[in-house]
Structures are given as structure tokens and as C-alpha cells.
Amino acid sequence: MKLAETYAPGRGLYGVATLAGLTDVDAITLSMATSARDGATEPRVAANAIVIAALTNSLVSWGSCSGWGAAAEAPRRRRDRSAARGRRRRAPRALRA
């Protein structure tokens, strides 16, 4: 973070926020809040970095859930498709005449 502040004060922090948001938002939030409080970073830049980290983290979480959910859903879809192709499912014994 110190390297980003030194060599690219605005844009560098946004890149660090994006990378930090891939895994966790807490660390970048605390770091940016402390940096803004101490005057090392403008409050506007710190707030933008926190928002970028939160959005990145949300997108990563959404993608992860979508991927794992689709993988878990695949066997059931395959079973339902084969039933729809013409294999008739029998009613439970209690409902048969």
C-alpha cells in the first residue's frame, strides 16, 4: 500500500483496492480509514478505494456462488432431461390404482 501511495497516489490505491477486494474487504477498509484519518490520503480517494474493494468482493462472491451452484445443479438437470425425453416416471405405490 505504501508503494502505491508513493508512486501512484490516486490510481495505485484503486489497483490495490481491487486486488484486496478479491479476497477480503476488512483490511483495505481499515487501512484506508486510518490513512484518511492521518491525512496521508484524501478522504474522497479512501472512500472510492473502499467502494471499489467492496464491489470487487461482491462480484467475486457472486461468481463463486454462480459457479458452485451451477455445478451442484447439473446432475439434477441431467436427470430431469432424461425423464422428459420419454421415460415416464411411475407414481408411488400408495397412489397407484
NORNOR-V216453 format. One record per residue. N is the residue number from 1. RES is the residue in one letter. NEAR is the number of other ideal C-beta (glycine too) atoms within 12 Angstrom. Layout:
n:N res:RES near:NEAR
n:N res:RES near:NEAR
//
This chain:
n:1 res:M near:28
n:2 res:K near:15
n:3 res:L near:12
n:4 res:A near:27
n:5 res:E near:27
n:6 res:T near:13
n:7 res:Y near:14
n:8 res:A near:16
n:9 res:P near:22
n:10 res:G near:20
n:11 res:R near:17
n:12 res:G near:21
n:13 res:L near:37
n:14 res:Y near:31
n:15 res:G near:24
n:16 res:V near:34
n:17 res:A near:37
n:18 res:T near:27
n:19 res:L near:23
n:20 res:A near:30
n:21 res:G near:29
n:22 res:L near:24
n:23 res:T near:17
n:24 res:D near:19
n:25 res:V near:28
n:26 res:D near:16
n:27 res:A near:22
n:28 res:I near:37
n:29 res:T near:24
n:30 res:L near:19
n:31 res:S near:28
n:32 res:M near:37
n:33 res:A near:21
n:34 res:T near:18
n:35 res:S near:28
n:36 res:A near:23
n:37 res:R near:14
n:38 res:D near:14
n:39 res:G near:12
n:40 res:A near:21
n:41 res:T near:32
n:42 res:E near:19
n:43 res:P near:18
n:44 res:R near:15
n:45 res:V near:27
n:46 res:A near:33
n:47 res:A near:22
n:48 res:N near:23
n:49 res:A near:41
n:50 res:I near:34
n:51 res:V near:23
n:52 res:I near:30
n:53 res:A near:36
n:54 res:A near:25
n:55 res:L near:22
n:56 res:T near:27
n:57 res:N near:27
n:58 res:S near:17
n:59 res:L near:17
n:60 res:V near:22
n:61 res:S near:20
n:62 res:W near:14
n:63 res:G near:15
n:64 res:S near:16
n:65 res:C near:15
n:66 res:S near:14
n:67 res:G near:14
n:68 res:W near:13
n:69 res:G near:15
n:70 res:A near:14
n:71 res:A near:13
n:72 res:A near:12
n:73 res:E near:15
n:74 res:A near:14
n:75 res:P near:12
n:76 res:R near:14
n:77 res:R near:15
n:78 res:R near:12
n:79 res:R near:14
n:80 res:D near:14
n:81 res:R near:13
n:82 res:S near:14
n:83 res:A near:14
n:84 res:A near:12
n:85 res:R near:11
n:86 res:G near:8
n:87 res:R near:11
n:88 res:R near:9
n:89 res:R near:13
n:90 res:R near:10
n:91 res:A near:9
n:92 res:P near:7
n:93 res:R near:7
n:94 res:A near:7
n:95 res:L near:8
n:96 res:R near:7
n:97 res:A near:5
//
